[in-house]
Amino acid sequence: MRKTTTNKKKSKKSRPKTKLGIPDLEHSKAAVLRSLGSPDSVRGYQHAIDEFVAWYCSEPRLAFNKTVVLRYRFHLEERGLAPGTINVRMAAVRRLAYEAADCGLLSPELAAGIHRVKGVRKLGSRLGNWLTVGEAAVLWQIPDGQTLTGKRNRAILAILLGCGLRRRELAELTLESLQRREERWAIVDLIGKGRHIRTVPVPNWVKVTLDTWLSLLFRQIKTCRMFAGHGVAETSRIRF
């Protein structure tokens, strides 16, 4: 009888929870952050999860389920946040639920319900300041094309505007990643946000601008970065 009672107690303790305390949430948050590869993603998810945990713990003993996550989405909408911001916060909450279930802290059924909570639809025109084609062309021509720094900055702006790379992707770009595929130039095997790998086409005007800069670099080492080393400053400190 004692063994049966002990086994029942152990089985009750091992059951996933419906309400998570701060230690459980912190453990799940740590698992989320460890699974991210980009430091920018780590900062964004950490901020989003911390905000959710603060809201979750301010309510009286809420269960971590689909209904509660819907309430949190309504709370974000009432704050007047942009749809894109809300969707980022919701993605972090869904990731938190997934890691909590993977660690055995949350029921898989509850985690699946949270995963089905949709984000906010983006309607209307884009928010923020967006460059027109003419403004982008003016921006690209601001650096002095006769100087070493100006040629470097023009190549940087050309890749950012023409290929849509992120700053970190640009800083880690190597010579061997620029290859010719099917009679076109492309940046291949680019590891971006979330460790996703993609191939980015390079327009002809970007390639011409880049060649002007690359002609000034040594090409013996094919794995060297395009814009790091050789006395070149970090890309986050561009000066025209």
C-alpha positions in Angstrom: 0.0 0.0 0.0 2.8 2.4 0.8 4.5 1.8 -2.6 1.2 2.5 -4.4 0.7 5.7 -2.5 4.3 6.8 -3.2 3.8 6.1 -6.9 0.6 8.1 -7.0 2.4 11.1 -5.4 5.2 10.9 -7.9 2.8 10.7 -10.8 0.9 13.8 -9.5 4.2 15.7 -9.2 5.3 14.9 -12.7 2.1 16.1 -14.3 2.5 19.3 -16.4 1.1 22.4 -14.8 -1.7 24.7 -16.0 -0.4 27.7 -13.9 3.3 28.6 -14.1 5.1 30.4 -11.3 8.0 32.8 -11.8 10.7 30.0 -11.5 8.9 28.1 -14.2 8.6 31.1 -16.4 12.3 32.1 -15.9 13.3 28.5 -16.7 11.3 28.5 -19.9 12.6 32.0 -20.9 16.2 30.8 -20.4 15.4 27.9 -22.8 14.0 30.3 -25.4 17.0 32.6 -25.3 19.4 29.6 -25.5 17.7 28.5 -28.7 18.3 31.8 -30.5 21.4 32.4 -32.6 21.3 36.2 -33.1 22.1 38.6 -30.3 19.4 41.0 -31.7 16.8 38.2 -31.5 17.9 37.4 -27.9 17.4 41.1 -26.9 14.0 41.3 -28.6 12.6 38.1 -27.2 13.9 38.8 -23.7 12.2 42.2 -23.7 9.0 40.7 -25.0 8.9 37.8 -22.6 9.8 40.0 -19.6 6.8 42.2 -20.5 4.5 39.2 -20.7 5.7 37.8 -17.4 5.1 41.1 -15.7 1.6 41.2 -17.0 0.9 37.5 -16.3 2.1 37.8 -12.7 0.1 40.9 -12.1 -3.1 39.0 -12.6 -4.5 36.7 -9.9 -3.2 33.1 -10.6 -4.0 32.9 -14.3 -3.7 29.6 -16.1 -1.2 29.7 -19.0 -3.6 28.8 -21.8 -5.1 30.1 -25.1 -7.7 32.3 -23.3 -5.1 34.1 -21.3 -2.9 34.7 -24.2 -5.8 36.1 -26.1 -6.4 38.5 -23.2 -2.8 39.5 -23.4 -3.2 40.3 -27.1 -6.2 42.5 -26.4 -4.1 44.2 -23.7 -1.4 45.0 -26.2 -4.0 46.3 -28.7 -5.5 48.6 -26.0 -2.0 50.0 -25.5 -2.1 51.2 -29.1 0.9 49.2 -30.2 1.6 48.7 -33.9 0.4 45.4 -35.4 4.0 44.5 -36.2 5.1 45.1 -32.6 2.1 43.0 -31.3 2.9 40.1 -33.6 6.5 40.1 -32.4 5.3 40.0 -28.7 2.9 37.2 -29.6 5.6 35.1 -31.3 7.7 35.4 -28.1 4.8 34.2 -26.0 4.2 31.2 -28.3 7.9 30.3 -28.2 7.7 30.5 -24.4 4.8 28.1 -24.3 6.6 25.7 -26.6 9.7 25.6 -24.4 7.6 25.3 -21.3 5.9 22.2 -22.7 9.2 20.8 -24.0 10.6 21.1 -20.5 7.6 19.3 -19.0 6.3 22.3 -17.2 3.2 22.9 -19.3 0.7 20.5 -20.9 1.3 19.9 -24.6 -2.5 20.5 -25.2 -2.3 24.0 -23.6 0.9 24.8 -25.6 -0.9 23.8 -28.8 -3.8 26.0 -28.0 -1.5 29.0 -27.3 0.3 28.3 -30.6 -3.1 28.7 -32.4 -3.5 32.2 -31.2 -3.1 34.4 -34.3 -1.4 37.8 -34.5 -2.9 41.1 -35.6 -3.6 41.7 -39.3 -1.6 44.5 -40.8 -4.0 46.7 -42.7 -3.5 50.0 -44.5 -0.3 51.7 -45.5 3.1 51.0 -44.0 4.1 53.0 -40.9 7.4 54.8 -40.6 9.6 56.6 -43.1 10.2 54.8 -46.4 12.7 56.0 -49.0 11.5 56.4 -52.6 13.6 55.2 -55.5 14.9 58.7 -56.1 15.7 59.3 -52.4 17.6 56.0 -52.3 19.6 57.0 -55.3 20.5 60.3 -53.7 21.5 58.5 -50.5 23.8 56.1 -52.4 25.6 58.9 -54.2 26.3 61.0 -51.0 29.7 59.3 -50.3 32.6 60.7 -52.3 33.4 58.1 -55.0 36.9 59.4 -55.4 38.1 58.5 -51.9 38.8 55.1 -50.4 36.2 55.6 -47.6 33.7 56.9 -50.1 34.0 53.8 -52.3 33.6 51.6 -49.3 30.5 53.5 -48.1 29.0 53.4 -51.6 29.5 49.6 -51.7 27.9 49.3 -48.3 24.9 51.4 -49.2 24.5 49.6 -52.5 24.2 46.2 -50.8 21.9 47.5 -48.1 19.6 49.2 -50.6 19.9 46.8 -53.6 20.0 43.4 -51.7 18.1 44.2 -48.5 20.7 42.8 -46.1 20.7 43.5 -42.4 23.6 45.3 -40.8 24.9 42.1 -39.2 24.6 40.2 -42.4 26.6 42.9 -44.2 29.3 43.0 -41.5 29.8 39.2 -41.8 29.7 39.1 -45.6 32.7 37.2 -47.1 34.2 37.3 -50.6 33.4 33.6 -51.2 29.7 34.2 -50.6 29.5 36.3 -53.8 29.1 33.8 -56.6 27.8 33.6 -60.2 24.8 31.4 -60.5 22.9 30.8 -63.8 24.6 33.8 -65.5 23.6 36.1 -62.5 25.5 37.2 -59.5 24.1 36.3 -56.1 25.1 36.2 -52.4 24.8 32.5 -51.6 24.3 30.6 -48.4 23.6 33.7 -46.4 22.9 32.9 -42.8 20.4 35.5 -41.5 18.0 36.0 -38.7 16.9 32.8 -37.0 19.8 31.0 -38.7 17.8 30.8 -41.9 19.9 30.3 -45.0 19.0 32.0 -48.2 20.4 33.2 -51.6 20.1 36.9 -52.4 20.3 38.1 -56.0 22.7 41.0 -56.7 21.6 43.6 -59.2 24.1 44.7 -61.8 24.5 48.2 -60.5 25.3 46.8 -57.0 27.9 44.4 -58.5 29.6 47.2 -60.4 29.8 49.4 -57.2 31.0 46.4 -55.2 33.7 45.6 -57.8 35.1 49.1 -57.4 35.6 48.5 -53.7 36.8 44.9 -54.1 39.5 46.0 -56.6 41.2 47.8 -53.7 41.3 44.7 -51.5 43.7 41.7 -51.5 42.0 38.6 -52.9 44.5 36.0 -51.7 42.3 35.1 -48.8 38.8 34.1 -50.2 37.2 33.8 -46.8 38.0 37.4 -45.6 35.1 39.7 -44.9 34.3 42.4 -47.5 34.1 45.3 -45.1 36.1 44.2 -42.0 39.9 44.5 -41.6 42.3 46.2 -44.0 42.0 49.3 -41.9 38.3 49.6 -42.5 36.1 50.8 -39.7 33.0 48.9 -38.4 30.0 49.2 -40.7 27.9 50.6 -37.8 30.2 53.7 -37.8 29.9 54.8 -41.4 30.9 58.4 -41.9 30.3 60.3 -45.1 
